[in-house]
Amino acid sequence: MLDCEPLRDKLLELLAQKLDDYSGICSGFVVMPDHVHLIVWFEKPGELSRFMKSWKQTSSMKLKKMLRGVAPQFARKIPPADPFWQPKYYPFNLYSRKKAEEKLNYMHKNPVTAGLVQRAVDWRWSSAQHFLLDEPSEVPLEWIFE
């Protein structure tokens, strides 16, 4: 459902808000038309679960409403009770700089692999422009792996 540019923009806005609400740090992201990759960190144990629940609930409600405005014919095909997100998320713990860089590179290459762009930096809904071109990001980014 994220193959609509305004929805991806709104999702990133909500990501930044929720990271601030939960004192989270984002070290990378990619929003694809059908899934999202994040590298996030929270100081408090168990905070990832609370953050994900809140972000998914808020974004589901707001993006469904937005979808009715930008793509009403598509939105009508989706029953209101249907979830926007899958019920689960799939965490992968990163314990080293090397593994974090590997995952970040994999994430950034997703739009290229999917044939959406020629270069990772050409995908607007990614932290690639920040890391590879030193451009500002709509989601505050901090590399936590030193």
C-alpha positions in Angstrom: 0.0 0.0 0.0 3.0 2.3 0.2 3.3 2.7 -3.5 1.8 6.2 -3.2 4.3 9.0 -2.7 2.2 11.0 -0.3 1.8 8.0 1.9 5.5 7.3 2.1 6.1 11.0 2.9 3.6 10.8 5.7 5.0 7.6 7.0 8.4 9.2 7.4 6.9 12.2 9.1 5.2 9.8 11.6 8.4 7.8 12.0 10.3 11.0 13.1 7.5 11.9 15.5 7.4 8.5 17.1 11.1 8.2 17.4 11.0 11.5 19.3 8.1 10.3 21.5 10.1 7.2 22.5 13.6 8.7 22.6 14.6 6.5 19.8 17.6 6.8 17.5 17.4 5.9 13.8 20.5 4.8 12.1 18.9 4.0 8.7 15.6 3.5 6.9 14.1 2.5 3.6 10.4 2.7 2.8 9.5 0.4 -0.1 6.1 0.2 -1.8 5.3 -3.0 0.2 7.6 -3.0 3.2 9.8 -0.9 5.5 13.4 -1.4 6.8 14.6 0.4 9.9 17.7 0.4 12.0 16.6 1.9 15.3 17.9 1.9 18.9 16.2 2.5 22.2 18.0 2.9 25.6 15.1 1.3 27.6 14.7 -2.4 27.3 11.5 -3.4 25.6 11.0 0.0 24.1 11.2 -1.3 20.5 8.0 -3.3 21.0 6.1 -0.3 22.4 7.5 2.0 19.7 6.5 -0.4 16.9 3.0 -0.9 18.3 2.5 2.9 18.6 4.0 3.7 15.2 2.0 1.0 13.4 -1.3 1.9 15.1 -0.9 5.7 14.4 0.4 5.2 10.9 -2.3 2.7 10.0 -5.1 5.0 11.0 -3.6 8.1 9.4 -2.5 6.4 6.2 -5.8 4.6 5.7 -7.6 8.0 6.0 -5.0 9.6 3.7 -5.4 6.8 1.1 -9.1 7.5 0.9 -8.2 11.0 -0.2 -5.4 10.3 -2.7 -6.6 7.0 -4.1 -10.3 6.6 -3.3 -11.0 3.8 -5.8 -8.1 1.7 -4.4 -9.1 2.5 -0.8 -12.7 1.3 -1.4 -11.4 -2.1 -2.3 -9.8 -2.4 1.2 -12.3 -3.4 3.9 -12.1 -0.8 6.8 -11.4 -3.6 9.3 -8.4 -4.9 7.3 -5.0 -4.1 8.9 -2.6 -1.8 7.1 0.4 -3.6 8.6 1.2 -7.2 9.1 0.6 -8.1 12.8 4.3 -8.8 13.5 7.6 -7.2 12.8 10.9 -9.0 12.4 13.7 -7.7 14.6 17.3 -8.5 13.9 19.7 -7.5 16.6 22.9 -5.8 15.4 25.9 -6.2 17.7 28.8 -4.9 15.5 29.6 -2.1 13.2 30.3 -4.5 10.4 26.9 -6.2 10.6 25.2 -2.8 10.9 26.9 -1.6 7.8 26.1 -4.8 6.0 22.4 -4.4 6.8 22.3 -0.7 6.0 23.9 -1.4 2.6 21.4 -4.2 2.0 18.5 -1.9 2.9 19.8 1.0 0.7 20.1 -1.4 -2.3 16.5 -2.6 -2.0 15.0 0.0 -4.3 17.7 -0.7 -6.9 17.1 -4.5 -6.7 13.4 -3.9 -7.0 14.0 -1.9 -10.2 12.6 1.3 -8.8 15.7 3.4 -9.3 19.2 3.0 -10.9 21.1 4.1 -7.8 20.3 3.9 -4.1 20.6 7.6 -3.7 17.8 8.2 -6.2 15.2 6.7 -3.9 13.8 9.6 -1.9 12.4 7.4 0.9 15.7 6.2 2.2 18.6 7.3 4.4 21.0 6.6 1.4 21.1 10.2 0.4 22.1 11.2 3.9 24.9 8.7 4.2 26.2 8.7 0.6 25.6 12.3 -0.3 25.7 14.0 3.1 22.2 15.4 2.5 19.7 16.2 5.3 17.1 13.6 6.1 13.4 14.1 7.1 14.0 11.5 9.8 16.8 12.5 12.2 19.7 10.1 11.8 22.5 9.1 14.1 25.0 6.4 13.5 25.3 4.6 16.8 27.9 2.0 15.7 31.4 3.4 16.3 
